[in-house]
Amino acid sequence: MRKWSAGVGLTALAVGVAGCGGTSASDEVSASPTATRTPIAEATTGEVPAPTASVSASPAPTATPAVLSGTRQVTITRVDGFEAGLSLTDDGRLTEVDDDSGRQLFVPTPLSGQNFLIRSYRGASGGTGEPVCWQVRNPGGSQPLVVEGAACREDEPRQQFTISAADADEGFLISNNSAYLRTSRESGLILEELGDGPPTSSFRFNDNGPAPDRN
């Protein structure tokens, strides 16, 4: 059965520090207040303690999530959505559905940096057939940009989607050339430049097992 949910794990790190030290000495004091003593010279070894090196801790590089490795197939759901998942429907448009229609298994395939080719497959438990890739389409006439299916081409800029972690939740932001994927009440899933506003839609990538073999 297609999985439309994912879990999150946390790892805690504990550090223990311990230290102790102490010195003791006994001095013989003269009974007479007018008596004088010759000070005892402290022995020195001539050794200078090595300075403690100051090391600037560099943050560990963030590992690429398995769902973005190109080796896993995922379903994609909007974080604030309900029972619907993303699908490339039979008419070729990326939309949200609450049934098994269209292509609902996706393989984000790394290109460079945070850019990915998003391949889509048919099948409920394992992708089958030749993939179709997401591609931006401009319908013209002041209509918003949309995502449609097309033959996969890694060198096609309209198929190079940026996927980055969302700041507000555990999801991802999806964009192409600074236009972000979001849901619209009037037009469904569209791509829109944000201007000064924050992203309005983020998406969960739910692991559905190994990606189909591309060889």
Disulfide bonds with the S-S distance in Angstrom:
Cys133-Cys152 2.02
